[in-house]
């Protein structure tokens, strides 16, 4: 990747994606799912049902790039039932690639919810 990850939007695509899809199939999933311009500086992360493969799709200057990571052992944490794209930051991307499930982190409790 040659993108500056501090300056791009990072989106986790909800649910599970057919990992046989390549650039055209993944971009059509995004086209149907959201109104985001795919040629803007964003990366989109997809996960397969087995949770062993992640694919990242992004536009770079004059064409789409597709990055894939396939685990030999273990699984990636991934939310299976969300409806909308989830915006994550670079720190959460690093946690995801390390296998740490930040989606299950403790949520803040506000005083009105506690009592």
Backbone as JSON, one array per atom type, in Angstrom:
{
  "sequence": "XXXXXXXXXXXXXXXXXXXXXXXXXXXXXXXXXXXXXXXXXXXXXXXXXXXXXXXXXXXXXXXXXXXXXXXXXXXXXXXXXXXXXXXXXXXXXXXXXXXXXXXXXXXXXXXXXXX",
  "N": [[0.83, -1.17, 0.0], [0.54, 2.18, -0.82], [-0.68, 4.3, 0.21], [-1.3, 7.07, 2.41], [-2.27, 6.23, 5.38], [-3.18, 7.8, 7.41], [-4.63, 9.8, 6.3], [-6.81, 8.89, 4.91], [-10.19, 7.63, 4.55], [-11.33, 4.85, 6.37], [-13.12, 2.02, 5.9], [-15.12, -0.57, 7.12], [-16.73, -3.14, 5.58], [-19.94, -4.33, 6.11], [-21.1, -7.55, 7.38], [-20.58, -10.66, 5.62], [-18.51, -11.31, 2.82], [-18.33, -12.7, -0.44], [-15.41, -14.17, -1.1], [-14.41, -14.88, -3.52], [-14.81, -12.87, -5.22], [-13.37, -10.28, -7.15], [-11.78, -7.19, -8.04], [-13.82, -5.88, -9.67], [-16.22, -7.14, -8.81], [-16.19, -6.6, -6.04], [-16.21, -3.8, -6.03], [-18.73, -3.4, -7.13], [-20.34, -4.35, -5.08], [-19.92, -2.34, -3.2], [-20.93, -0.17, -4.61], [-23.65, -0.77, -4.66], [-24.17, -0.7, -1.94], [-23.5, 1.77, -0.72], [-23.25, 5.41, -0.91], [-20.78, 6.49, -1.43], [-18.06, 7.97, -3.11], [-16.08, 5.93, -4.94], [-13.62, 6.52, -5.94], [-12.43, 8.31, -4.34], [-10.04, 9.09, -1.72], [-10.18, 6.48, 0.01], [-10.25, 3.43, 1.91], [-11.6, 0.16, 1.68], [-12.66, -2.5, 3.56], [-13.13, -5.94, 3.37], [-14.53, -9.05, 4.47], [-14.39, -12.58, 4.5], [-16.72, -15.37, 4.9], [-15.53, -17.44, 6.33], [-13.81, -16.07, 7.88], [-11.08, -16.03, 7.56], [-9.9, -14.65, 5.56], [-9.11, -11.39, 4.54], [-9.9, -8.67, 2.46], [-8.77, -5.72, 0.95], [-9.84, -2.92, -0.71], [-9.01, -0.22, -2.76], [-8.72, 2.99, -4.39], [-6.13, 4.18, -6.38], [-4.66, 6.83, -7.74], [-4.8, 6.06, -10.71], [-6.23, 3.73, -10.95], [-7.86, 0.81, -9.51], [-6.74, -0.86, -6.57], [-6.08, -3.97, -5.06], [-5.75, -5.61, -2.09], [-4.84, -8.43, -0.21], [-5.13, -10.51, 2.65], [-4.52, -13.64, 3.91], [-5.09, -15.87, 6.45], [-3.14, -18.46, 7.87], [-3.71, -19.82, 10.12], [-6.04, -19.48, 12.8], [-8.53, -16.79, 13.09], [-9.94, -13.75, 11.73], [-11.32, -11.08, 13.68], [-14.68, -10.09, 13.21], [-17.6, -8.19, 12.56], [-20.75, -9.66, 12.05], [-23.4, -8.91, 11.39], [-24.08, -6.23, 10.9], [-25.62, -3.34, 9.37], [-24.73, -1.04, 8.01], [-21.9, 0.64, 6.52], [-18.97, 0.66, 8.47], [-17.06, 3.06, 9.96], [-13.71, 3.04, 10.69], [-10.71, 3.74, 12.56], [-7.16, 4.26, 12.02], [-5.77, 3.02, 14.1], [-7.55, 1.02, 14.92], [-7.61, -0.46, 12.59], [-5.03, -1.55, 12.6], [-5.27, -3.12, 14.93], [-7.24, -4.92, 14.05], [-5.86, -6.27, 11.98], [-4.02, -7.55, 13.56], [-5.61, -9.31, 14.86], [-7.13, -8.65, 17.05], [-10.13, -8.15, 18.71], [-11.77, -5.43, 18.52], [-14.39, -4.72, 18.24], [-15.82, -5.82, 20.27], [-15.16, -4.41, 22.47], [-15.38, -2.82, 25.7], [-18.13, -0.7, 26.17], [-18.71, 2.79, 26.78], [-20.3, 3.74, 29.85], [-22.91, 5.78, 30.75], [-23.96, 8.07, 33.29], [-26.8, 8.25, 33.52], [-27.56, 5.81, 32.42], [-26.56, 4.02, 34.17], [-27.83, 4.03, 36.66]],
  "CA": [[0.0, 0.0, 0.0], [1.29, 3.42, -0.89], [-1.55, 5.34, 0.75], [-1.05, 7.56, 3.76], [-3.46, 5.78, 6.09], [-3.65, 8.85, 8.32], [-5.43, 10.79, 5.57], [-7.89, 8.25, 4.16], [-11.28, 7.01, 5.3], [-11.2, 3.39, 6.45], [-14.47, 1.5, 6.05], [-15.35, -2.01, 7.21], [-17.98, -3.5, 4.9], [-20.63, -5.22, 7.05], [-21.44, -8.91, 6.98], [-19.55, -11.47, 4.98], [-18.41, -11.12, 1.38], [-17.81, -13.82, -1.21], [-14.01, -13.85, -1.35], [-14.06, -15.16, -4.91], [-14.95, -11.61, -5.95], [-12.16, -9.49, -7.34], [-12.0, -5.75, -8.04], [-15.1, -5.51, -10.24], [-17.29, -7.63, -7.95], [-16.16, -5.88, -4.77], [-16.65, -2.42, -6.25], [-20.18, -3.41, -7.34], [-20.93, -4.47, -3.74], [-19.88, -1.0, -2.61], [-21.84, 0.68, -5.39], [-25.0, -1.07, -4.2], [-24.28, -0.52, -0.5], [-23.29, 3.12, -0.2], [-23.16, 6.53, -1.85], [-19.42, 7.04, -1.34], [-17.3, 7.93, -4.37], [-15.04, 4.92, -4.79], [-12.34, 7.05, -6.4], [-11.9, 9.19, -3.3], [-9.02, 8.37, -0.95], [-10.74, 5.62, 1.05], [-10.04, 1.99, 1.75], [-12.76, -0.62, 2.05], [-12.21, -3.8, 4.04], [-14.12, -7.01, 3.23], [-14.15, -10.28, 5.15], [-15.12, -13.76, 4.06], [-17.5, -16.07, 5.93], [-14.63, -18.25, 7.16], [-13.05, -15.08, 8.66], [-9.66, -16.27, 7.37], [-9.42, -13.79, 4.49], [-9.51, -10.0, 4.45], [-9.49, -7.99, 1.24], [-8.86, -4.26, 1.03], [-9.96, -2.31, -2.03], [-8.85, 1.24, -2.76], [-8.38, 3.65, -5.64], [-4.86, 4.89, -6.3], [-4.35, 7.65, -8.9], [-5.35, 5.73, -12.02], [-6.83, 2.41, -10.97], [-8.12, 0.16, -8.23], [-5.76, -1.8, -6.02], [-6.69, -4.97, -4.2], [-4.8, -6.2, -1.16], [-5.47, -9.57, 0.45], [-4.38, -11.24, 3.67], [-5.15, -14.91, 4.23], [-4.45, -16.47, 7.61], [-2.91, -19.89, 7.85], [-4.3, -20.33, 11.34], [-6.85, -18.48, 13.5], [-9.53, -16.06, 12.32], [-10.06, -12.33, 11.99], [-12.58, -10.67, 14.29], [-15.48, -9.37, 12.21], [-19.03, -8.16, 12.89], [-21.47, -10.36, 10.99], [-24.78, -8.55, 11.11], [-24.32, -4.79, 10.82], [-26.25, -2.95, 8.11], [-24.07, 0.08, 7.35], [-20.44, 0.68, 6.57], [-18.45, 1.12, 9.74], [-15.83, 3.82, 9.84], [-12.75, 2.73, 11.74], [-9.51, 4.55, 12.44], [-5.94, 3.5, 11.7], [-5.42, 2.16, 15.24], [-8.42, -0.15, 14.87], [-7.15, -1.27, 11.46], [-3.87, -2.32, 13.09], [-5.79, -4.14, 15.85], [-7.91, -5.92, 13.23], [-4.85, -7.08, 11.3], [-3.37, -8.36, 14.6], [-6.57, -10.29, 15.36], [-7.75, -8.18, 18.29], [-11.54, -7.84, 18.45], [-12.16, -4.15, 19.11], [-15.84, -4.59, 18.16], [-16.39, -6.28, 21.53], [-14.59, -3.67, 23.59], [-16.36, -2.27, 26.63], [-18.71, 0.57, 25.75], [-18.83, 3.69, 27.93], [-21.57, 3.82, 30.55], [-23.21, 7.15, 31.18], [-24.6, 8.05, 34.6], [-28.23, 7.98, 33.41], [-27.72, 4.41, 32.09], [-26.04, 3.2, 35.26], [-28.77, 3.98, 37.78]],
  "C": [[0.88, 1.23, 0.0], [0.46, 4.59, -0.39], [-1.04, 5.8, 2.11], [-2.3, 7.26, 4.56], [-3.98, 6.79, 7.09], [-4.58, 9.84, 7.62], [-6.59, 10.19, 4.79], [-9.0, 7.79, 5.1], [-11.1, 5.5, 5.25], [-12.58, 2.83, 6.79], [-14.46, -0.02, 6.11], [-16.71, -2.29, 6.58], [-18.68, -4.56, 5.74], [-20.9, -6.61, 6.48], [-20.27, -9.62, 6.33], [-19.64, -11.35, 3.47], [-17.86, -12.39, 0.75], [-16.39, -13.48, -1.63], [-13.53, -14.29, -2.72], [-14.14, -13.89, -5.76], [-13.6, -10.9, -6.02], [-12.56, -8.01, -7.4], [-13.4, -5.36, -8.54], [-16.25, -5.93, -9.33], [-17.35, -6.89, -6.62], [-16.62, -4.44, -4.94], [-18.16, -2.36, -6.51], [-20.92, -3.6, -6.02], [-20.99, -3.1, -3.09], [-20.84, -0.06, -3.32], [-23.28, 0.48, -4.93], [-25.23, -0.69, -2.74], [-24.26, 0.93, -0.04], [-23.21, 4.16, -1.31], [-21.79, 7.19, -1.84], [-18.75, 6.91, -2.7], [-16.11, 7.0, -4.18], [-13.66, 5.41, -5.22], [-11.77, 8.11, -5.47], [-10.87, 8.4, -2.49], [-9.62, 7.64, 0.26], [-10.28, 4.2, 0.83], [-11.26, 1.28, 2.3], [-12.3, -2.03, 2.37], [-13.38, -4.78, 3.97], [-13.61, -8.24, 3.97], [-15.01, -11.42, 4.64], [-15.81, -14.47, 5.22], [-16.61, -16.91, 6.85], [-13.8, -17.37, 8.11], [-11.53, -15.32, 8.58], [-9.04, -15.34, 6.32], [-9.99, -12.39, 4.66], [-9.06, -9.48, 3.1], [-9.7, -6.5, 1.44], [-8.82, -3.72, -0.39], [-9.8, -0.81, -1.89], [-8.45, 1.72, -4.14], [-7.07, 4.37, -5.44], [-4.55, 5.52, -7.66], [-5.07, 7.27, -10.18], [-5.95, 4.33, -12.11], [-7.05, 1.85, -9.58], [-6.97, -0.75, -7.85], [-6.5, -2.74, -5.08], [-5.59, -5.64, -3.39], [-5.51, -7.31, -0.43], [-4.55, -10.13, 1.52], [-5.18, -12.48, 4.02], [-4.37, -15.55, 5.38], [-4.28, -17.96, 7.42], [-3.55, -20.58, 9.04], [-5.07, -19.18, 11.98], [-7.83, -17.78, 12.55], [-9.47, -14.58, 12.66], [-11.34, -12.06, 12.77], [-13.37, -9.87, 13.26], [-16.94, -9.35, 12.64], [-19.83, -8.76, 11.74], [-22.81, -9.8, 10.6], [-25.06, -7.05, 11.06], [-24.87, -4.43, 9.45], [-25.49, -1.9, 7.33], [-22.55, -0.09, 7.4], [-20.02, 1.21, 7.94], [-17.14, 1.84, 9.49], [-14.93, 3.42, 11.0], [-11.52, 3.61, 11.53], [-8.3, 3.64, 12.22], [-5.54, 2.58, 12.85], [-6.27, 0.89, 15.24], [-8.07, -1.05, 13.68], [-5.97, -2.14, 11.88], [-4.31, -3.42, 14.05], [-6.46, -5.27, 15.07], [-6.9, -6.85, 12.57], [-4.06, -7.95, 12.28], [-4.31, -9.41, 15.19], [-7.25, -9.89, 16.65], [-9.15, -7.65, 17.99], [-11.96, -6.56, 19.16], [-13.66, -3.94, 19.05], [-16.5, -5.02, 19.47], [-15.79, -5.53, 22.73], [-15.7, -3.11, 24.46], [-16.83, -0.91, 26.13], [-18.81, 1.48, 26.98], [-20.24, 3.66, 28.53], [-21.75, 5.25, 31.03], [-24.04, 7.08, 32.46], [-26.1, 7.73, 34.52], [-28.5, 6.51, 33.08], [-27.36, 3.51, 33.25], [-27.06, 3.02, 36.37], [-30.14, 3.62, 37.34]]
}
